[in-house]
């Protein structure tokens, strides 16, 4: 006991140091809200799947003995029972606050066909059997959860089925005799079918629905460099009229992960129900992308003379820069220049009602390319601009484009004396407008994918811009394969 007591403090300390729980109170970067309209669509699609499952039910044979005056004792057998048709006229899928969803089917109808045999002494008779099972009610509760990996889970916590009425129609020479047994046959068939319905549903939830939910991506590749983390931050949250699914929504460096130092904002989602699904995408998603690309240097750029259009009157040479810095051409005659631009910090997207904008702050350093291949720094500029952004949406991705504002240049340092900043602004505006922005927009046109299950397409979108988040409403189409 003394040895155990001595080891406990060390063990507890090790556990504290090696464990890495999720940060408390972390907000999701993206929320997918399924409205009552969306749940209605899921219920309709669920009926199609359920009908296919019910048609696969295999019922047992029913055998027994009978004794009827004046015929005495005999033996009957009903075999090859098969569900021939199934009608499921309506269903509802409603949230169960704090649990998940409740799926209810009512007033359903199943037709069963079977063969029958009767034997009494040396007499054998046979015929066909039709059973109409009416007024079937099925109720299933689905518990929604979250794996440690961040994937959603589903399980059927309860299932009940009830048959209101069973009608038996027997054909053959002794149909009138076999109808005497319909009460006995009915009770056996009713019990077997009610059990089989729930067995089939629970099996389908485990073997079909759960694997299908696993197709929801936890991480999705954006390009060869970056990916997006779509792991669930908590179990899906059911409220009175909707289901909210919370995603981390963090864009990360696929080769080297570094923790994000800022939090996603709290999003107050509007009470909209005109679309099946709404995606609330916070500025956190876009700003983690900016952070990742900035830290990796992907937002930096370099301009050399061979990148300037051949027809331009301003070249990146010391001779051409004489109007900007007269002393530069005297100190470094007939030499080429290179401009290197770096972002002072990751440019963050600002979202406000009806508006998307960025205010990137850059530094541009000018170098003289000496004959010895040494790069000699000669000036440093501060560059600021306001950039507006537009977003568009296709069936699975959000894409964007930047609309540049005028570049404003400030001289930070000059090693060549007087420097005419105004003239240089024209060159930078031309290059940024015609070279840098097209490159950025080409990348933004690739877009980033939304977290979607397989075979799901989105259509009829509507996009709103709110404080700190985008609100994308859309309808859903499931494509059966």
N, C-alpha and C positions, 0 to 999 in steps of 0.2 A: 504493500500500500504506500509506503514511504517513497519507493522508487517511482510509482505511478504519479504521486503528487508532485514529485520533482520534475517529471517529464511533461506534465500538463501545460505549464506556462510556455515552454518551448514549442509544444505542438500548436497551441492557440496562436502564438505569434507567427508561426509558419503559415497557418491557414489564413491569417489576416493579410500577410504579405503576398501570398500567391493567388488569392482570390481576386476576381475583377468583376464585381457586380455591375449591372446596368446603372447608369447615373439616375439618381432619384429625381423624379419630377421632370425628366427630359420630355420635351414636346416632340410630336412627330413632325417630320418635314413635309409629309404628304398624307392626306386623308382621302380615302375613297368612301363615299356615302352612297349606299344603295337605298333608294326611296321605296315607298309603297308601290309605286308604278314598276320599279325594277323587280321587287319581290313578286309582283303579279306575273311578270314575264318569266321569272325563274320557275314559278309554280306551274305555268303552262308547259314549259319545257320539261319540267319534272314529270308531268303526266305522261308525256310521250315515252320517256324512259321507263316509268313505272308500268305502263301498259306492256312494254316489251318484256319486262321482268315477270309480270303476272302470267303471260302466255308461256313462260318457261317452267311454270310450276308443274311438278309431276305428283299426281295424287295416288295414294295406295289403293290396292284392290280391297273390296269389301266382301267378306264371306260370312255365312252363318246358316243356322238351321231354322226351319219354320215348322209350325204345327197349326194346321187350319182344318177345322171340321168342314166337310166330311172327308177331306182328302188325306188326313193324317200327317205324318212327318215327311220332311223333305230337306234339300240343301240348295242354297242359292249362292251365286257368285257374280259380283259385278267387277269387271276388269277392264284394262286399257282405258282408264279414265283420262281424258285430255281436255284442257281448256280450249274451246274452239274459238271463242270471241270474247272480247272484253270492252266494255264501254265505261269511260271515266268522264262524266260530263263536266265536272267542276272541281276546283281545289283552291285552297288558300294557303299562303305561306306568311305567317305573322311572326314578328319578333317576340321573343321571351326575354324581357329585361333581366340582365344579369346572367343569362344562360346561353341563349342562341336563338333557334328558330323552331316554330311548330308548323308541321306540314299536315294538313287535314284534307281528306277526300271524302265526299259524301254522295249518297244516292247513285252508287255505281252498280254495274250489272255485269255478270259473268255467265256465259253459257258453257256447260260441260257436256261432253258426249262420252258414252261408255257402251260397252257390250255386257250382256248378262247371260247367265246360264242357270237353269233349274234342273235338278235331278231328284226323282222320286222312284225308288226301286230301279226298274229297268227303263223308265221313261226319262228322256232327256229333251229339254226344250231350250231354245236360245232366242235372243232378240237384241234390240238396241235400246239405249236409254238416253234421254235428254233431260238435263237438269237446268233450270233457270234460277240463278242465284241473284236475288234482288235486294235493293236497299243496303248495299255494303257501305259501311263507314270505316275509314282507316285514319288513325291519328298517330303521328310520329313526332317525338321531340328530339331535336338535334342539338347537341352540345358543341359549341365552337370553342376552340382553344388555340394555343400557340406552342410549337415545339421550341426547344432551346436554340435550334438553328434559326428560328424566326419564321418558319413556315407555319401556315394555318393547319389546324386539325379539326376533324369532325367525327362524332360518334353518335349512334342512336341510343339515347339513354332510356327510352321507353317506346313501346309500340303496342297498339291495340287495334283489333279489327272486330267488327260486329256485323253479322248477317241478319237482316230483318226477316227475309222470307225465302223459302226454297220450294220450288214447284217441280215435281217429278212427273215425267210423261214416259210411259213404258209402251213399246210396240211389241207385237208378236201375238201368238195365239192365246197366251195366258196373261195378256196385259191386265185384264180385269183382276186377276189373282195377285199379280205382283204389286199392283197399286195398294194392296192391303199392307204392304211392308214399307210404304213410303215414310211413315213416321220413324221407323227404325233406321232406315237408310238415311233419311234427312239428318238426324242427329249426328250420325257418324260423319257424314260428308261435311256438315256445318263445322264441326269441331276440327276436322282435318284441314279444311280450307282456311279457316281463321288462323290456325297455327302456321300453315304454309305461307300465307300472305306475309306475316310478320317475319318469319324466318328469311324469306326472300328479300324483304326490304332491308333487314339488318345486315344480311350478307352483301347486298348491293352497296350499302353505305360504306362498309369496310373495304370491299374489293374494287369498287368503282368510283364512288364519290370522294373518298379520302385520297386515293392516288391522283384523281383529277385535280383536287385542291393543291396537291404537291407540285403541279405544273406552274403554279404561281412563282415567278422567279424571285429568289432571294438576292441574287446579284445579277446584274445585266451589263454586258459589255457595251460601252459607248463607242470606243475606238480602241486602237492598240495600246493606248496609254491609260485611259480612265474607265472606270466602271461606276455603277450606281448601286447602292445598298438598299434593297427593297425588303429587308427583313421586318417582320411585324414587331412593333414596340410593346404590344400587349395583345391579349386575346381580342378578337372582334367584339365590339360593344353594341349590344342590342338595346334600343330604346323603344318607346311606344309605337313609333311609326317608321323606323328606319334602322339600318345596320351600318355602323361606322367601322372601317378597317384602317388602322393607323400604321403607317410605314415610316421607317427611319428616314429614307429619302436623302441619303448622304452620298455625294460623289467623291470618289477616292482614287488615289494613285494605285494602279494595279500592281506595281512593282515594289512600292515602298509606302506603307501606311503610316500616317501621322495623325494624332488626335486633333479634332476640331476644337478650337478655343472659344467658340461662340455657340449660343443656343438657338434653336429654332423658336420663332415667335409663337405666342398663343394665337390661334386662329378662331375667330368667332364666325362660324359658317352661317350664311343666310338660310332661312327656312324656305327652301325652294323644292318643289315636287313635280315640276313640269317634265323633267327628264328622268330616265331610269337610274342613271348614275351621275354623281357629281364628284369631281376631283378638286380638292383644295391643295394647291401646290405653293408652298411658302417660298419666300425669297431665300430661305436657308438652302434649298436645293441648288439654286443658281449660284449662290455665293460660295458654297462649298466647291462648286466647279471652278469658279474664279480663283479661289485659294489654291486649289490643286495645280491648275495650269500656271498660276503665277509662281508658286514655289519651285516648279520644275523648269522655269524659264521659258515656257512656251509663249508667254505674252511679250517677250522681248523681241526686238527686231533690229535689223542692220540695213543701212542704205549705202550702196557704193555707186560709183559713177556709171557702171555698166547697167544699173537698174533704172537710171534716168532715161526717159524716152529720147530717142535720137534727135527729135525735132525741138527739144527743149533749149531755150536760150541760156538757161542756168545749168552749169555742170558742177559736179562735185570735184572741182579742182581748185587749187589755190588761186589760179589766175581768174577763174570765174567768180571767186569769192572776194575779189578786190573791192566791189561796192559794199560788201558786208563788213569786211575787216581789212582796210588798206594795208596794214602792217603785215598781215598774214602772207600776202603774195611776195613781199620783200624778203621776209625771213625764210620762206620755203618756196622758192620760185619753181613753177611748172611741176608741181607734185599733186597727186591725187588725195582726196579726202574720203573719210568714212564716218558716217553718223551711226552711233549705236544708241538705241532707245531701250529704256527699262522702265517698268512700272514702279512708282514709289511704293505702292502697296496694291494688294489685289483689289480691282475695281468692283465694288458691290452694287448690285442692282437695287434700285429704289422703287418700291411699288406703292402707289397711292391711287385713290379712286380714279380710274380712267387713264392712268399715266404710268409708263415704264421709262426709267431713265438711269443713266450712269454718269458719273463725273470722274473719269480716270485722270490721275495725276502721273505725269511721266517726267523722266529726265532724259535728255538727249546730250550725249557727249560727242564732241567732234575730235577726230584724230587726223593727223597728217601721216600718210604712208611714206616713210622715208625710204630711200634707195636700199638701205640695209634691211628692209622688211620690218623694221621696228615701227610701232605705232606710237606716235608722239601726241599726247593730249594737248589741245590748244584752247578749247572752250567747253563750257557746260551750260545747258539751257534747262529751264523748267517749262514744261508744257502742260496746259490744262485745256479741257474741252468738255462740253456737255453733249451727251449722246442720248438720243431717244431710241427706243426699241419697239419693234412690232413682233407679235407672235402669231403663228398660224398653226393649224391642227389638221392632221390627216387621220386615217383610220386607227393608228396606233401610236403616233409620235407627235410631240410638240416641236415645232421648228421656229426659228427666229431670224431676225435681220436687224442690223443697226442702221440708224439714220444719223450721220455725223453732223455735229455742230461745228462752228468755226473754231479753229485752233488759236489759242493765245499763248504767246511765247514770252518768257522772261529770262534775261541774262543772269545766270547764277555766278559764272566765273569766266574771265577771259585772260589768257596768257599772251594775247597779241594786241592788247590795247583796245581802242574804240571798236565797237561792234554794232552794226545797224540791224537791230532785231526785226524791224518791220519788213524789210526785204526778205529776210529768211522765212518769215511766216508764210509768205506766198508759196515758197518751195515746199514747205512742210504740209501746207494745206493740200497742195496738188498731189503730193505723194500719198498722204494718208487717205485722201478721197479716192484715188485711182488705183492704189496698190494695196494698202494695208486693210482698208475696210472690205474690199472684195474678197480678200483672203479669209478674213474673219467670218464674213457672211456665208462664204462657201462652207465653212466648218459648221456654222449654226444651222445651215440648211439640212445637214445630216440629221439634226434633231436628237432628242433623247426619248427612249421608249417609255411608255406608261406601264405600270404593273398590271398585266393582263393574263388571264388564264388562256390555255390553248383554245384555238378555234373561235375566239371572240373577236368581233369587229365592232368598231364604234361608228356611229353616224349621227347626222343632224346635230352638230355641236353648237354650243353657244358659250362665248367666253366673256367673263367679266373680270375687271381688275379692282381688287379691294386693297385696303391697307395691309401690306406685308404678304399678301398672297393672291394668286390667280384662282379663279373659280370657274372651272370648266364643266359644263353640263352636257350630257350626251346620252343618246339611246344606244342599246346594245343589240347585236345580232349574233346568235350562236349558230355556227355552221356545222351541221352533222356530217360525219365522215363514215 
